[in-house]
C-alpha cells in the first residue's frame, strides 16, 4: 500500500456538508481523519463510521475553532490518536443572514462570531498545526473560502469580509510557511447545494429553493449547482496534485463568476 495510509488529516467543521464529504474523500486515499465538530456529535459520529467503512481510521473531536485552546486540543488529539499530522482542512464556517444595506442589523456579536470562526479560527488552527505539518515533510493546508470574498455578494457584509480575509490569509501563510515545506491553498465555492443553502437562501421552502437553483444554473456556463463532493474533490486535488502549487485560490462555481 502507498505511504498515504500513514497520513493524518484534521478536517474542521466535518460533521456535514463539504467537511464530511472531504473526510470521506481523504479516507478513500487511506488517510486517517480527525473529524471536528462544534455542536453536531451525531453527524460527526456518522462521518467517523463512514470513514472507517472505507478502511481508514477516524476520531470525532468537539471543538470551537474560534477558541485557541480548542484548536490546540484538536491538534494534540490528532497526535495522540495517530502519531502525526500531515494535512489540515480549515473548513469550519458560520454566517448570519443580514441584508447588506441593514448596517444596524450587523451587530458586534455577529461580526465577532463570523470573523472568529471563519478567519481567526483558520489562523489559530494553522498556527497550532504548523510544527507538526513541518515534520511531515509535505504538509498541506487547504482553506474552504467562498466567492463571496471576491464578489461582495453573500449572506452578510461580515461573511464577505471574513472570506476576503481568508483569501489574503491563504496567500500570506503560503509565503510564510513555504520554508517549512508547507503548502497553503484555498477553494472558493459558489452556491453549494445542501441544507444550509436550502434554509438560508431557499427559506426552507422547496419551491423557493428550486427557483433559486434554476436562476443560478441559468447564469452558470456549466449549468451545475456545486455539491459538497464537488468541493471535496477540488480540495483533494490541491492535496494530492503538484507539490509546487501554493498560495492559490481555486474557484469551484461551475463558471458562475466568469
C-alpha positions in Angstrom: 0.0 0.0 0.0 1.1 3.6 -0.5 2.5 5.9 2.2 -0.8 7.8 2.2 -2.1 5.0 4.6 0.1 6.6 7.3 -1.0 10.1 6.8 -3.4 12.0 9.1 -5.7 14.9 8.4 -7.8 17.3 10.6 -11.0 18.5 8.9 -12.7 21.2 10.9 -16.5 21.5 10.6 -16.7 18.0 9.3 -20.0 16.7 10.7 -21.8 17.6 7.5 -21.6 19.3 4.1 -18.2 20.0 2.5 -16.3 18.9 5.6 -18.0 15.5 5.8 -17.5 15.0 2.0 -13.8 15.9 2.4 -13.3 13.5 5.2 -14.7 10.7 3.1 -12.6 11.7 0.1 -9.5 11.6 2.3 -10.5 8.2 3.6 -10.6 6.8 0.1 -6.9 7.7 -0.1 -6.1 5.8 3.1 -5.7 9.0 5.2 -6.8 8.9 8.8 -9.1 11.7 9.8 -9.8 13.8 12.9 -13.5 14.8 12.4 -14.0 18.1 14.1 -17.5 19.3 15.1 -18.8 22.1 17.1 -22.4 21.0 18.0 -23.5 18.0 16.0 -21.9 15.0 17.6 -24.4 12.7 15.9 -23.3 14.0 12.5 -19.6 13.6 13.4 -20.1 10.1 14.7 -21.8 9.2 11.4 -18.9 10.5 9.4 -16.4 8.6 11.6 -18.3 5.4 10.9 -18.3 6.0 7.1 -14.6 6.8 7.2 -13.9 3.5 8.9 -16.1 1.7 6.4 -13.7 3.0 3.7 -10.8 1.5 5.5 -9.2 4.5 7.3 -9.3 5.4 10.9 -11.1 8.3 12.4 -12.0 10.1 15.6 -14.6 12.7 16.3 -13.4 15.7 18.4 -15.6 18.5 19.6 -14.1 22.0 19.4 -14.9 25.6 18.6 -12.1 26.8 16.3 -12.6 30.4 17.4 -11.1 29.4 20.7 -7.3 29.0 20.7 -7.4 26.3 23.4 -9.8 24.2 21.4 -7.5 24.5 18.3 -4.5 23.3 20.3 -6.5 20.5 21.7 -7.6 19.3 18.2 -4.0 19.2 17.1 -3.0 17.3 20.2 -5.8 14.8 19.7 -4.5 14.1 16.2 -1.1 13.4 17.6 -2.5 11.2 20.4 -4.7 9.2 18.1 -2.5 8.8 15.0 1.0 10.0 16.0 1.4 12.6 13.2 -0.3 15.4 11.3 0.1 15.9 7.6 -3.0 17.7 6.3 -5.2 20.5 7.8 -8.5 21.4 6.1 -9.8 24.7 7.6 -13.4 24.1 6.6 -15.4 25.3 9.7 -17.5 28.3 8.9 -20.5 30.2 10.1 -22.8 33.0 8.9 -25.8 35.0 9.9 -28.1 36.3 7.1 -28.2 40.1 7.2 -29.1 42.2 4.2 -26.1 44.3 3.1 -28.0 47.6 3.4 -29.0 46.8 7.0 -25.9 48.2 8.7 -27.5 48.4 12.1 -28.5 44.7 11.9 -24.9 43.7 11.5 -24.2 43.7 15.3 -20.9 43.5 17.1 -21.8 40.0 18.2 -22.4 38.9 14.6 -19.0 40.4 13.5 -17.1 38.7 16.3 -18.7 35.3 15.7 -18.3 35.4 11.9 -14.6 36.6 12.0 -13.8 34.4 14.9 -14.8 31.2 13.2 -14.2 32.0 9.5 -10.9 33.9 9.7 -9.3 33.8 13.1 -10.1 30.1 13.6 -8.3 29.3 10.4 -5.2 31.1 11.6 -5.4 29.6 15.1 -5.7 26.1 13.7 -2.8 26.6 11.2 -0.6 28.1 13.9 -1.2 25.1 16.2 -0.6 22.6 13.4 2.5 24.2 11.8 5.2 22.5 13.8 3.7 19.1 13.1 2.9 19.8 9.4 6.6 20.8 9.0 7.7 17.4 10.4 5.6 15.7 7.8 7.8 16.9 5.0 4.8 17.5 2.7 2.4 19.4 4.9 -0.7 20.8 3.3 -3.3 23.3 4.4 -6.5 23.9 2.4 -9.0 26.6 3.4 -12.7 26.5 2.4 -13.3 30.1 1.4 -16.0 31.4 -0.9 -16.6 33.5 -4.0 -18.2 35.9 -1.6 -14.8 37.1 -0.7 -14.3 38.4 -4.2 -17.8 39.3 -5.4 -19.0 41.3 -2.5 -22.2 39.3 -2.6 -23.1 36.9 0.2 -25.2 36.3 3.3 -23.8 39.4 5.0 -21.1 42.0 4.8 -19.3 40.3 7.7 -19.3 37.0 5.8 -17.9 38.6 2.7 -15.2 40.3 4.7 -14.3 37.2 6.6 -13.8 35.2 3.3 -11.8 38.1 1.7 -9.6 38.0 4.8 -9.3 34.2 4.5 -8.2 34.6 0.8 -5.5 37.0 2.0 -4.5 34.7 4.9 -4.1 31.9 2.4 -1.5 33.8 0.4 0.4 35.3 3.3 0.6 31.9 5.1 1.8 30.3 1.9 4.7 32.8 1.8 5.4 32.4 5.5 5.3 28.6 5.7 6.9 27.7 2.4 10.3 27.4 4.1 8.8 24.7 6.2 7.7 22.7 3.2 4.0 23.5 4.0 1.7 24.4 1.1 -1.3 26.6 1.7 -4.2 26.9 -0.8 -7.9 27.6 -0.8 -11.1 26.6 -2.6 -13.7 29.2 -3.3 -17.1 27.6 -3.9 -20.2 29.4 -5.2 -23.6 28.3 -4.1 -23.4 24.8 -2.5 -26.4 22.6 -2.9 -27.4 21.4 0.6 -29.3 22.0 3.8 -27.6 25.4 4.5 -28.4 26.9 1.2 -31.9 25.4 1.4 -32.7 27.1 4.7 -30.7 30.3 4.2 -31.4 31.2 0.6 -34.4 29.0 -0.1 -36.2 29.9 3.1 -36.7 26.2 3.9 -39.3 26.0 1.0 -38.8 23.5 -1.8 -40.4 25.7 -4.5 -38.4 28.8 -3.5 -35.1 26.8 -3.4 -35.7 25.1 -6.7 -36.3 28.6 -8.2 -33.0 29.8 -6.7 -31.1 26.9 -8.2 -32.8 27.4 -11.6 -31.7 31.0 -11.7 -28.2 30.1 -10.6 -27.9 27.4 -13.3 -29.1 29.8 -16.0 -26.2 32.1 -15.1 -23.6 29.4 -14.9 -21.7 28.2 -18.0 -21.5 24.6 -16.8 -25.2 24.7 -15.7 -24.5 23.0 -12.4 -25.0 23.9 -8.8 -21.9 22.7 -6.9 -22.4 19.9 -4.4 -20.3 19.2 -1.3 -18.5 16.4 -3.0 -17.5 18.6 -5.9 -15.8 20.9 -3.5 -14.2 17.9 -1.7 -12.7 16.7 -5.0 -11.2 20.1 -5.5 -9.7 20.1 -2.0 -8.2 16.6 -2.7 -6.7 17.9 -5.9 -4.8 20.6 -4.0 -3.5 18.0 -1.6 -2.6 15.2 -4.0 -1.5 17.2 -7.0 1.7 19.1 -7.7 3.9 19.7 -4.6 4.7 23.1 -6.1 1.2 24.7 -6.0 0.8 27.1 -3.1 -0.9 30.3 -2.4 -3.6 29.6 -4.9 -7.3 30.5 -4.8 -9.2 27.8 -6.7 -12.7 28.8 -7.7 -15.3 26.0 -7.7 -18.5 27.5 -9.0 -19.2 26.0 -12.5 -18.1 29.3 -14.1 -20.7 31.4 -12.3 -18.2 34.3 -11.7 -16.8 34.4 -15.2 
